Amino acid sequence: MTPSIASPRASFPLAFAIAALAFSSPDAEYAMRWEPTDGGPQSASEVAYLLGLGTPTVTTFEVRYYDAPPPANAPDSARTIVRERARENGASDLIVKYRRAAPLHGTWSCPLGTAAKRAAQVDVGFGPGDSVERVYSYTCELVADSFPPSLHATPRACTIAVTRTTANGVKIEAWQLPNGRTLLEISHVAKDSRKELDKFRAMVDKLVVAGARPTLASKTRLAGQCG
């Protein structure tokens, strides 16, 4: 289980949170997920209105998860996530992501080759009871028709329709889960700092007051199971 830290208003000491920030990567993606059937805003438009985000832009795509063994050069103690994002224009983004409880010290290799885009960040997720979980992500992404044979990637049977609404630097995604339910996620990429953490928490607080019930379950766990 990935370790988590709590906010200053929860029971864990503030020093734990500050120490975690000190050893993080330069960028962070702050995120909160909830299922609207459990309460809270029911759509991206409701979220944007509640938070006063302004006029949004909307894009749609489909996500498919793949089963694949960890590549031989995968980082130690990392979970490997393989997925494809099919865009409206017909292009496909192939994505391999490694997730770890602790940051890597040193280099890491991308199994999609040297042409792939690489990114490292800390994923900061907000959960129940004002809890905050930090997971370190190392991602490579390539526009291509298929994964290389060396990855031994097998597509899962289902795809997930995703609608992404973007406004004022904030993303709101609606994932249509295989079980028929909808998952909403709000996220924002910014510096990994106490200031940005508190700014995003202010948005989370508004959503919770409106009835949203945050979950720390990952999109891979919620959307990746086809049956």
C-alpha positions in Angstrom: 0.0 0.0 0.0 1.3 3.5 -0.9 2.1 5.6 2.2 0.2 8.8 2.6 0.5 12.0 4.6 -2.2 14.0 6.1 -2.8 17.6 5.9 -2.0 20.0 8.7 -5.7 19.8 9.9 -5.4 16.0 10.2 -3.6 14.0 12.9 -0.2 13.6 11.3 2.4 16.2 12.2 3.0 19.1 9.8 6.7 18.2 9.7 5.9 15.0 7.8 4.3 17.0 5.0 7.1 19.5 4.8 9.7 16.7 4.7 7.9 15.0 1.8 7.8 18.3 -0.2 11.5 18.7 0.3 12.4 15.5 -1.5 9.8 15.7 -4.4 10.2 16.3 -8.1 9.9 19.9 -9.5 6.3 19.5 -10.7 3.2 18.0 -9.2 -0.2 17.0 -10.4 -2.8 17.8 -7.7 -6.0 15.7 -8.1 -9.2 14.7 -6.4 -11.6 12.0 -7.7 -15.2 11.1 -6.7 -18.2 9.3 -8.0 -21.1 11.7 -8.4 -23.6 9.0 -7.6 -22.2 9.2 -4.1 -22.8 13.0 -3.9 -21.3 16.3 -5.0 -21.3 18.0 -8.4 -22.7 15.7 -11.1 -20.8 17.1 -14.1 -17.8 19.0 -15.3 -19.9 22.0 -16.0 -21.2 22.0 -12.4 -17.7 21.8 -11.1 -16.5 24.7 -13.3 -19.4 26.9 -12.2 -18.9 26.0 -8.5 -15.2 26.9 -8.7 -15.7 30.0 -10.9 -13.2 28.7 -13.5 -14.5 30.6 -16.5 -15.2 29.5 -20.1 -14.0 25.9 -20.6 -12.8 24.0 -23.7 -13.9 20.4 -24.1 -12.2 17.4 -25.7 -13.1 13.7 -25.8 -11.0 10.6 -26.2 -11.0 6.9 -25.4 -8.7 5.0 -23.0 -7.8 1.3 -23.2 -5.6 -0.4 -20.6 -3.2 -3.2 -21.5 -1.7 -6.1 -19.5 2.0 -6.3 -19.8 4.9 -7.7 -17.6 7.2 -5.1 -16.1 10.0 -4.3 -18.6 13.4 -5.6 -17.7 14.7 -2.1 -17.1 11.6 -0.9 -15.0 12.6 0.9 -11.8 12.7 -1.2 -8.6 9.5 -1.3 -6.5 7.5 0.4 -9.3 4.0 -0.4 -10.6 3.9 -0.5 -14.4 0.8 1.0 -16.1 0.3 0.6 -19.8 -2.5 2.4 -21.6 -3.6 3.8 -25.0 -5.4 7.1 -25.5 -7.3 7.3 -28.8 -7.9 11.0 -29.7 -10.7 12.5 -31.8 -8.4 13.0 -34.8 -7.6 9.2 -35.0 -4.1 9.4 -33.5 -3.2 7.3 -30.5 -1.0 8.2 -27.6 0.8 5.1 -26.2 1.7 5.6 -22.5 3.9 3.6 -20.1 3.9 4.9 -16.6 5.9 3.8 -13.5 4.5 4.7 -10.1 6.5 4.4 -6.9 6.1 5.3 -3.3 9.5 7.1 -3.2 11.3 9.2 -5.8 14.0 7.7 -8.0 17.6 8.7 -7.5 19.3 8.4 -10.8 18.1 7.8 -14.4 15.3 5.7 -15.8 14.7 4.1 -19.2 11.6 4.4 -21.4 10.5 1.1 -23.1 8.9 3.1 -26.0 12.3 4.3 -27.4 14.2 7.5 -27.6 11.4 9.3 -29.6 9.0 9.1 -26.7 8.3 12.1 -24.5 9.4 11.6 -20.9 8.1 13.3 -17.8 8.5 12.9 -14.0 6.2 14.3 -11.4 4.7 13.6 -8.0 0.9 12.8 -8.0 -0.7 14.4 -5.0 -4.1 12.9 -4.4 -6.7 14.1 -2.0 -8.8 11.5 -0.2 -11.3 11.1 2.6 -10.9 12.9 5.9 -8.6 15.5 4.4 -5.9 12.9 3.7 -3.2 13.5 1.1 -1.3 10.8 -0.7 1.9 11.3 -2.7 3.0 8.9 -5.4 6.0 9.5 -7.8 5.3 8.9 -11.5 7.7 8.5 -14.4 5.9 8.5 -17.7 6.9 8.1 -21.4 4.5 8.8 -24.2 4.6 8.1 -27.9 2.2 8.8 -30.8 2.2 5.5 -32.7 -0.2 2.8 -34.0 0.9 0.0 -31.6 3.2 -0.8 -28.7 6.6 -2.4 -29.6 6.5 -6.2 -29.5 9.2 -6.2 -26.8 6.6 -4.8 -24.4 4.4 -7.9 -24.7 1.3 -5.6 -24.2 -2.1 -7.3 -24.5 -5.2 -5.0 -24.8 -8.0 -5.4 -22.3 -11.5 -6.0 -23.7 -13.1 -2.6 -22.8 -12.5 1.0 -23.6 -13.4 4.0 -21.4 -14.9 7.1 -22.9 -13.4 10.3 -21.3 -14.5 13.9 -21.6 -11.9 16.4 -20.6 -13.0 20.0 -19.7 -10.2 22.5 -19.3 -10.6 26.0 -17.8 -8.1 28.4 -16.2 -5.4 25.7 -16.1 -7.7 23.2 -14.3 -8.7 19.9 -15.9 -12.0 18.2 -15.1 -12.4 14.7 -16.5 -15.5 12.5 -16.6 -14.6 8.8 -17.0 -17.4 6.4 -18.0 -16.4 3.3 -16.1 -17.0 -0.2 -17.3 -19.4 -0.8 -14.4 -21.7 1.9 -15.8 -20.8 4.5 -13.2 -19.1 7.8 -13.8 -15.9 9.0 -12.2 -15.1 12.7 -12.0 -11.6 14.0 -11.5 -10.3 17.5 -11.0 -6.6 18.1 -11.4 -4.0 20.9 -11.8 -0.3 20.8 -12.6 1.9 23.2 -10.7 5.0 23.5 -8.6 5.4 21.0 -5.8 5.0 23.5 -3.0 3.0 24.2 0.2 1.5 27.2 -1.5 0.1 25.2 -4.5 -1.0 22.4 -2.2 -3.1 24.9 -0.2 -4.5 26.5 -3.3 -5.7 23.2 -4.6 -7.0 22.2 -1.2 -9.3 25.3 -1.3 -10.9 23.9 -4.4 -11.2 20.4 -2.8 -12.9 22.0 0.3 -15.5 23.6 -1.9 -16.3 20.3 -3.6 -16.5 18.5 -0.3 -18.9 21.1 1.1 -21.0 20.6 -2.1 -21.2 16.9 -1.2 -18.3 15.2 -3.1 -16.8 12.2 -1.4 -13.1 12.0 -2.4 -11.5 8.6 -3.1 -7.9 7.7 -3.3 -8.6 4.7 -5.6 -6.6 5.2 -8.8 -8.1 5.5 -12.2 -6.2 2.4 -13.2 -8.0 0.4 -10.5 -11.5 1.9 -11.1 -11.4 2.0 -14.9 -9.0 -0.7 -15.8 -11.2 -3.7 -14.8 -13.5 -4.7 -17.7 -15.8 -7.1 -15.8 
